[in-house]
Amino acid sequence: MILNDKSDIAGLHHQLGVIAHELEYPKEAMYHYQQVLHLESDMPKTERHRQAPAYASIARLVYCKNDLDQALIYYNKAVELALIEPILDKISIACYYNNIGLVYKRKRRGSSSTYPDVATTYSNIDSIYDKQKRYQEALEYFKKCLNIKLHSLSRNHQSLISSYIAITETLEQFGQFKEAYKIINNSEIKKTYQNYINELRLMLKD
């Protein structure tokens, strides 16, 4: 295989980084991801969105090391770059927002355990516990994630349903029954959760 330009070489480095990470060689993975950023550092601003996956990969890497502050920095950079792409990759952007929410959740829990790979996860959004002090930040990112999914996934997609459930349960947990009712009552899963909606309606009357 002949690599003709920096873009080809950068792509190869990214794949090597992914492989190194999967094989649990974090230093080697970081080296390859940083090479991607170095090779693409002089590209025009209109092309900078191509760096988003590399920033997200670094975020995933430092997240697994429990360096949550750095993970937030890199995930936010990935979002920033992805949003300037002429044709938005909405699934990737939703994924980045989801991962930011998960980082905030771990920060609130104070957990030192290693979570599974969250780079492409949509299924493990759950309610945020009432003892977490900054749940609003996480909730904000979950809502952004939901908004993007609404424009890119089918209305009965499991990922979309899990987002609705996570947001409404979180709002209910913190006593925001009116907002929880509004979200679930307007969702595509209204019929499935009619009993839950009725319960929220009763809470609003109390």
matplotlib code that plots the C-alpha trace (Angstrom):
import matplotlib.pyplot as plt

x = [0.0, 1.3, 0.4, 0.2, -0.5, -0.8, -4.4, -3.7, -0.9, -3.1, -5.8, -3.4, -2.2, -5.7, -6.4, -3.2, -4.2, -7.6, -5.8, -3.3, -6.1, -8.0, -4.9, -4.5, -1.3, -2.4, 0.9, 1.2, -2.4, -1.8, 1.3, -0.7, -3.6, -1.2, 0.4, -3.0, -3.4, 0.2, -0.2, -3.5, -2.4, -1.8, -5.0, -7.3, -9.9, -12.7, -11.1, -10.4, -13.6, -11.6, -9.7, -12.9, -12.5, -8.9, -9.9, -12.8, -10.4, -8.0, -10.9, -11.9, -8.3, -8.0, -11.5, -10.4, -7.5, -10.1, -8.7, -12.1, -11.2, -9.0, -11.7, -14.2, -11.7, -11.1, -14.8, -15.8, -13.1, -14.5, -17.9, -16.6, -14.9, -17.7, -20.1, -18.2, -18.5, -20.5, -22.6, -23.0, -22.3, -25.3, -24.8, -21.1, -22.1, -24.9, -22.3, -19.9, -22.6, -23.7, -20.1, -19.8, -22.9, -21.3, -18.1, -20.2, -22.0, -18.8, -17.4, -20.6, -20.3, -16.6, -16.1, -12.6, -13.8, -13.3, -16.4, -16.9, -16.1, -18.4, -17.2, -20.2, -22.6, -26.2, -27.8, -26.3, -27.9, -29.6, -31.0, -28.7, -28.8, -30.2, -27.0, -25.0, -24.4, -24.1, -26.8, -27.9, -24.8, -25.3, -29.0, -28.1, -25.9, -28.5, -31.0, -28.6, -28.0, -31.8, -32.3, -29.7, -31.1, -34.6, -33.2, -31.1, -32.8, -36.1, -38.8, -38.9, -35.1, -34.1, -31.4, -34.1, -36.4, -33.7, -32.9, -36.6, -36.7, -33.4, -34.4, -37.9, -36.8, -34.1, -36.5, -39.0, -36.3, -35.6, -39.2, -39.5, -42.8, -44.1, -41.2, -41.0, -44.6, -44.2, -41.3, -42.8, -46.3, -44.8, -42.6, -43.0, -43.4, -46.4, -48.7, -46.2, -45.7, -49.3, -49.5, -46.3, -47.8, -50.9, -48.8, -47.0, -50.3, -51.5, -48.2, -48.9, -52.2, -50.7]
y = [0.0, 3.4, 6.4, 9.4, 12.2, 13.3, 12.4, 8.8, 8.6, 10.2, 7.7, 4.8, 6.3, 6.5, 2.9, 1.9, 3.9, 2.1, -1.3, -0.4, 0.8, -2.4, -4.4, -2.3, -0.4, 3.1, 4.8, 3.5, 4.4, 8.0, 8.3, 7.4, 9.7, 12.6, 11.8, 12.3, 15.7, 16.6, 15.6, 17.4, 20.5, 22.6, 21.8, 24.7, 25.6, 24.3, 20.8, 20.8, 18.8, 15.8, 15.9, 15.3, 11.5, 11.8, 14.1, 11.7, 8.8, 10.6, 11.4, 7.8, 6.9, 9.3, 8.5, 4.9, 6.2, 8.1, 11.4, 12.9, 16.6, 15.8, 13.6, 16.5, 18.8, 16.4, 15.4, 19.1, 19.7, 16.8, 18.3, 21.8, 20.4, 18.1, 21.0, 22.8, 19.9, 21.0, 17.8, 17.1, 13.6, 13.7, 10.2, 10.9, 14.3, 12.6, 10.1, 12.8, 14.5, 11.2, 10.5, 14.0, 13.2, 9.9, 11.7, 14.1, 11.2, 9.5, 12.8, 13.0, 9.4, 9.7, 6.2, 4.9, 1.8, 1.4, 1.6, -0.3, 1.4, 4.3, 5.6, 4.3, 3.5, 4.7, 2.1, 2.8, 6.1, 5.8, 8.1, 10.4, 9.9, 12.5, 12.9, 14.1, 17.8, 18.8, 16.7, 19.7, 19.6, 15.9, 16.5, 19.3, 17.0, 14.2, 16.6, 17.7, 14.1, 13.5, 16.4, 15.2, 11.6, 13.0, 14.3, 11.2, 8.1, 6.4, 7.2, 3.7, 3.3, 1.8, 4.5, 7.2, 5.5, 5.1, 8.8, 9.7, 7.3, 8.6, 12.2, 11.8, 9.6, 12.0, 15.0, 13.0, 12.1, 15.7, 16.6, 18.3, 16.5, 19.1, 19.0, 15.2, 15.0, 17.4, 15.4, 12.0, 13.1, 14.5, 11.5, 8.8, 6.2, 7.9, 4.9, 2.4, 4.5, 5.7, 4.4, 6.3, 9.5, 9.1, 8.8, 12.0, 13.7, 12.7, 14.1, 17.4, 17.7, 17.2]
z = [0.0, -1.0, 1.2, -1.0, 1.4, 5.1, 5.2, 4.3, 6.9, 9.5, 8.8, 9.3, 12.6, 13.8, 13.0, 14.7, 17.7, 17.9, 17.6, 20.3, 22.6, 22.1, 22.9, 26.1, 25.0, 26.1, 25.5, 22.0, 21.3, 22.6, 20.4, 17.2, 18.1, 18.7, 15.3, 13.7, 15.3, 14.3, 10.7, 10.4, 12.3, 9.2, 7.3, 6.4, 9.0, 6.7, 7.0, 10.8, 11.4, 10.3, 13.6, 15.7, 15.7, 17.0, 19.8, 20.7, 20.7, 23.0, 25.2, 25.4, 26.2, 29.1, 30.3, 30.8, 32.9, 35.0, 33.9, 33.7, 33.4, 30.4, 28.9, 29.1, 27.3, 24.5, 24.1, 24.0, 21.4, 19.3, 19.4, 18.5, 15.4, 14.4, 14.4, 11.7, 9.2, 6.2, 6.4, 10.0, 11.2, 13.6, 15.0, 16.0, 17.5, 19.6, 20.7, 21.8, 23.8, 25.3, 26.4, 28.0, 30.0, 31.1, 32.2, 34.3, 35.9, 36.9, 38.3, 40.5, 41.6, 42.5, 41.0, 40.2, 38.5, 34.7, 32.7, 29.4, 26.1, 25.9, 22.5, 20.7, 23.5, 23.6, 25.8, 29.2, 29.9, 33.2, 35.9, 37.8, 41.6, 43.9, 45.8, 42.8, 43.1, 39.4, 37.7, 35.6, 33.5, 32.7, 32.0, 29.6, 27.5, 27.6, 26.2, 23.4, 22.6, 22.4, 20.1, 17.7, 17.8, 17.0, 13.7, 12.8, 14.1, 13.6, 16.1, 17.5, 17.8, 21.1, 21.6, 21.3, 23.7, 26.3, 26.1, 26.7, 29.7, 31.2, 31.0, 32.4, 35.2, 36.1, 36.1, 38.2, 40.7, 41.4, 41.6, 38.2, 37.4, 35.1, 32.8, 33.0, 32.0, 29.1, 27.6, 28.0, 26.9, 23.6, 22.9, 20.4, 23.2, 24.7, 24.3, 25.7, 28.9, 29.3, 32.9, 33.8, 32.2, 34.3, 37.4, 36.6, 36.0, 39.5, 40.9, 39.2, 41.0, 44.4]

ax = plt.figure().add_subplot(projection="3d")
ax.plot(x, y, z, "-o")
ax.set_aspect("equal")
plt.show()
